[in-house]
């Protein structure tokens, strides 16, 4: 049994609902905000991991 499988029909339906709710003019603004959020999240994750990686590479005395 497969739960939460999303096919093309469901994705198209979701996209149509988003288009109807927000309108064609707001979607680029929403996607821009989403992209900035994802970039900020990735930068935050990389900022946390880099010092840990550098600390692991240094020889311990």
Phi and psi in degrees as a GROMACS rama.xvg file:
@    title "Ramachandran Plot"
@    xaxis  label "Phi"
@    yaxis  label "Psi"
@TYPE xy
-105.796  122.932  UNK-2
-103.138  147.063  UNK-3
59.485  39.8805  UNK-4
-88.1988  128.724  UNK-5
-114.289  122.496  UNK-6
-99.5696  -175.739  UNK-7
-64.6806  -35.6687  UNK-8
-63.9627  -41.4974  UNK-9
-67.5129  -41.3322  UNK-10
-62.9236  -42.5049  UNK-11
-64.0108  -39.9771  UNK-12
-64.8288  -43.4372  UNK-13
-62.7558  -43.9136  UNK-14
-62.0688  -39.6359  UNK-15
-65.3963  -41.6233  UNK-16
-63.7289  -43.3765  UNK-17
-61.8984  -42.4605  UNK-18
-61.6642  -41.6388  UNK-19
-69.5019  -37.4499  UNK-20
-72.1632  -44.0318  UNK-21
-102.145  -21.8807  UNK-22
84.2  159.053  UNK-23
-68.2663  -26.9219  UNK-24
-76.9583  -29.357  UNK-25
-85.6253  -22.3205  UNK-26
-61.3355  -45.4652  UNK-27
-59.2989  -37.2319  UNK-28
-65.288  -41.3062  UNK-29
-64.2225  -42.8409  UNK-30
-66.7855  -36.169  UNK-31
-64.069  -44.4793  UNK-32
-63.5886  -40.0978  UNK-33
-64.2658  -42.499  UNK-34
-62.5824  -41.4637  UNK-35
-64.6329  -38.8228  UNK-36
-64.8838  -43.4389  UNK-37
-64.9701  -41.8624  UNK-38
-63.5922  -42.9339  UNK-39
-62.3325  -41.2469  UNK-40
-63.4458  -45.0113  UNK-41
-63.5326  -41.4902  UNK-42
-62.1544  -40.3323  UNK-43
-64.9728  -41.5323  UNK-44
-66.6716  -43.4297  UNK-45
-65.5985  -35.9372  UNK-46
-65.6598  -32.4982  UNK-47
-77.2868  -39.5084  UNK-48
-75.4766  -35.0995  UNK-49
-59.6156  -48.0861  UNK-50
-63.8146  -35.1669  UNK-51
-65.7068  -40.4199  UNK-52
-67.5475  -43.5565  UNK-53
-63.3902  -38.3667  UNK-54
-67.4161  -33.9754  UNK-55
-70.9211  -31.3475  UNK-56
-77.5182  -25.7032  UNK-57
-71.3098  137.909  UNK-58
-67.9293  137.602  UNK-59
-93.0003  141.073  UNK-60
